[in-house]
Structures are given as structure tokens and as C-alpha cells.
């Protein structure tokens, strides 16, 4: 019986490693998706901020007239 204990433990470790590798892939994919979303939102924010500055500048010119 003791001879098979190492085999059982090895099988369990192999299954656990397989599950952990799968989880790593899932987390990596999820992280990359969120990173892309965050970068897109930052780009959108920067673009809108530039547009706001242009509008403020135009308003100041109009008010100054």
C-alpha cells in the first residue's frame, strides 16, 4: 500500500497543477481585458478633456468680446 501512496499524491499534484495553470490563464486573460478597457477610458478622458479646454478657450474669447 505504501508503494502506491506516492503515485496517488503525484496524481493529485498533477491535477492541482493543471487546475492552477488553467486559473492562471483565466486571470491573465481577465487582467489583459481590464487593462485594455482602462487604457481606452483614459484615452477617451484625455480626448474629452482636450475638447473641454477648447470650449473654455472659445467661451473666454466670446465673453471677452
Secondary structure, DSSP 4 states (H G I P E B T S, - for coil): -HHHHHHHHHHHHHHHHHHHHHHHHHHHHHHHHHHHHHHHHHHHHHHHHHHHHHHHHHHHHHHH-
